[in-house]
Amino acid sequence: MGTTNTVVVVDDSPIVRAQVSDVLARGDYRVLVAEDGKEAVDVIEAHGDDISLIICDMRMPKMDGMEVLRWKSTSAFRHIPFVMLTTEGCHRFVSEARSLGAKGWIVKPFNDDMLLVAARRLMRGPSLAAVR
């Protein structure tokens, strides 16, 4: 795991990126943002040693969340906990994400306090958590 409490937030919605980033910043996390999966890969490759958690939207242009998760699962960064952020809770998507190494599933809209609790738990150990 990374040496800092740095979280990468990936979402194509500037409003969602800002909301998640603000909540995490209030919890004393350092936040790096990306607006799509391709940018996320660049951020992860540039800062991978410092990243403790990745929170990634599922539906995005250029490269969606599942594609980012597939990439991460075969990269040097596969040890970084990954949480899917989505409006969808479909069992098929959850199952696929779990098989690729996702540790959590956050459903939008989410409760700010629950997001912080999930982030703390996921940085400490493995579990597939769902947050609503």
Stockholm file with secondary structure:
# STOCKHOLM 1.0

chainA/1-132         MGTTNTVVVVDDSPIVRAQVSDVLARGDYRVLVAEDGKEAVDVIEAHGDDISLIICDMRMPKMDGMEVLRWKSTSAFRHIPFVMLTTEGCHRFVSEARSLGAKGWIVKPFNDDMLLVAARRLMRGPSLAAVR
#=GR chainA/1-132 SS CCSSCEEEEECSCHHHHHHHHHHHHHTTCEEEEESSHHHHHHHHHHHGGGEEEEEEESSCSSSCHHHHHHHHHTSTTTTSCEEEEESCCCHHHHHHHHHTTCCEEEESSCCHHHHHHHHHHHHHSCCCEEEC
#=GC SS_cons         CCSSCEEEEECSCHHHHHHHHHHHHHTTCEEEEESSHHHHHHHHHHHGGGEEEEEEESSCSSSCHHHHHHHHHTSTTTTSCEEEEESCCCHHHHHHHHHTTCCEEEESSCCHHHHHHHHHHHHHSCCCEEEC
//
